[in-house]
Every structure is written in structure tokens, then in C-alpha cells.
Amino acid sequence: MTSDAAPAEAAPIIFDGWRSISISLYMSLVGYSVMVTVPVLSTALVTMLGFTEEQVGRVWGADLGGLSLGAIIAAVLVTRINRRHLVLAGVVVSISANVLCIFFVEYEQVLWIRVAAGIGSGIFTSVAVVTLGGTTKPVRAFNMLLFAFSFSAALQLHILPQLSMNGIYLSFIGTTTICALFLRWLPTRALNSEELVRQKQSEEKVEDWHVPRAIPVVCLTAICFTYINIGGYFTYIELAALADGVAKDWIGPVLTWSSMFALVGCGIAMLCSRFGLFKPLFVSLLTMSAIVILLSGGITDINVLVSLFSFTAMWTFVDVYQSAMMAHMDRRGSLIGLIPSVQGFGQFVGPNIAASVLGAGMGYSVMFVISGSMPLVAMLLYTGVFIYMRRRPSVSVMPREASTE
């Protein structure tokens, strides 16, 4: 009996395998492509297709709104059906929509096609995030994701401006197709009860993260507000800089190199893990708010450099802690699968709020103030979660990397 039980207990968790992590990382990078390259995509629509500043906010907001909807679809189905089938469906929808964008170039047409493209991306991105959240060490998994983002975003921000609009769509098609080629690396289902018990036994325990369902819902709402800020800021930062007289030859390289500061955010996140989740998260949200509001007084070569570099670092820093918190609250993945949804919804709302501000003639200064206030709302929500966690009776413990201290 003993000899039979030992191997079972030692059996590896499939989500911790390098194949599962690798394909999940890649699918996440592909699914979030629009999110991390939206400044150059916005400029491309203005310069190549003649869209207005307001229209580009609507178009890429629609894409990320579609991502939100696709992630909701995946979150509902991810624990019920074969995950590979879900990913394949998302890949087909995404590729089909990007093909249509090559042939249809009018604003109304592009707007609705990008919704479909976003839905496809949202489906396979949600599955990827759920898979990363199912690892034994989700903080490490999400740190790896954001570490990879720094290189992926830099590469895309460098290459995409050199392509035609059709070339951009073809790049989306090519990278999405690769997702389908490695589907066999993806786990087909969630962890079962026995595997969940074995996973918990392998974790170093320090705190209990079993919470009422309302708590992760509050955290998802906070993530949404964080991404309303990111959506408004990142969609218009290049256009706002150009409008204030910053040279394109300056802002382009700054955008590209700023993506490398995601590495700084990941490094700081690793160093701050000893302080738990909440304290670093509060500081980073305050910093992110200040970084955006800084530009309301006007954009210069220097402050846009400081703002972009700092913003990218804080973006990845915040994401590590928000994602890890959700992962420890929801080990099966039904709620963590909604992270891409609320991120996409936030980046749908953010550009549309910004577009409405610009359409009303209030200018970029007001836009940056409104956008920069959103992380403060997120911080208030996390403060409520923190107070709940501190006041409730402690039952047991969970991983040291997720301590709330």
C-alpha cells in the first residue's frame, strides 16, 4: 500500500510541465498583442486609413471589448469542455476576422470586424491565463508571462510601424496560427479534486486564501478599473505626444524601449514578494496614477520618456500581484479565466472614455486626469479586500509568496 501511494503523491501536476507553461505563455502573448501595441496601431489607422483620433479609440476599444466577451465565453466553458477545442475555436474566429480586415477598410466595417477578432483572441487568451493560474506557483508563472511581454512588446512595437496595415493584419494571422500547431501541449481539463489536494500539499503554507466568492469579484472589478486607465493612456499616448509637438522620431523609439521596462517591473515584483501582495500593490497603483496625471500639464520629450518608462514598469508590477491574488483565490480557474475579460472590458471602456473626452473638445489634459484617477478607484476596492482579510479569523495557511502582510 505504501509503495503504491508514494508514486501517486509524487506524480507531477500537468500544469507545471514546461510544455503547458510554454504554450500558455505564447498564447497569452498573442492574445494580448493588440493591448500592448495599441499606440502604434492607433497611429497606423490615422496615417494609413485616414481614421480620426476619436475613431481609432472606438476601433481598438471594440477589439478589446471583443476580447472581454470572448474571455467570458471561455470562462463559462473552460471547466466543462475540452480546452483544446475552445482554443481552436478562438483561433479560427481570430484568423477569419483578421483576413476580413484586409478586404474591408471602411470605419464601420473595421469596427465590427475588430469585435469579432477580439472575441477569438479572448477565448484562447482566457484559456491560457487559466492554465497559468493552475500552476503550483502562480506568482512565478505570471512573472514569467510579464517578463516575456517585455521582449514581445518591444519586438512588436519595433516591427509593426514598419509594416503596411495589411502587413499588420498578416502578422496577427501568422502568430495566431502557431497557437493551433502546438495545441497538444495544452492540458485538456482542470485539475480534479485529488490533484488539487496534491497541489496544496506541495505548497509551503503561510496563509489561508479561501474566501467568499464576492471577494475575487471585487478584485476583478479593481482589475477592470486599472485597465480603464491603461486603455485610455496607452491608446492615445503617442497621438497626444505628437499633438504637443514631440517629434515622431523621438516618441517611436521611446515607445519601443519603454516596453523593456517591463523587466524592471518584474524584477521589482520579485524583490517585493517578501512584503506580501497588498502593500506593493497599493504603492504601485498610487505611482501609476501619478505617472498618468503628470502629463496633464503638457507633454515634453523628457516627461513622456519618464512617464512611459515608469508606466510600463508599474503595469507589469501591478499585473503580477493582481493575477497572483486571483490565482490563489480561485484554484480551479472559473473566475481567474475572467481576468482577460475584465482587462479587455477596461481597455474597451478606457479608449471610449478618452475618445468621448477628445470628441467633446476637452483635450488630452482632461483625458489624462480622468484616466489617472482610475487606479485610485482600484486601490479603494483593494483596501476593502485587505480590511476583510485582516479582520476575519485565520483558518489555515497558503503559499508564502502570496502572504497578505
Buried (B, 14 or more C-beta within 10 A) or exposed (E): EEEEEEEEEEEEBBBBEEEBBEBBBBBBBBBBBBBBBBBBBBBBBBEBBEBBBBBBBBBBBBBBBBBBBBBBBBBBBBBEEBBBEBBBBBBBBBBBBBBBBBEEBEBEEBBBBBBBBBBBBBBBBBBBBBBBBBBBBBBBBBBBBBBBBBBBBBBBBBBBBEBEBBBBBBBBBEBBEEBBEBBEBBBEBBBEEEBBEBBBEBBEEBBBBEBEEEBBBBBBBBBBBBBBBBBBBBBBBBBBBBBBEBEEEBBBEBBBBBBBBBBBBBBBBBEBBEEBBBBBBBBBBBBBBBBBBBBBEEBBBEBBBBBBBBBBBBBBBBBBBBBBBBBBBBBBBBBBBBBBBBBBBBBBBBBBBBBBBBBEEEEBBBBBBBBBBBBBBBBEBBEEBBEBBEEEEEEEBBBBBBBBE
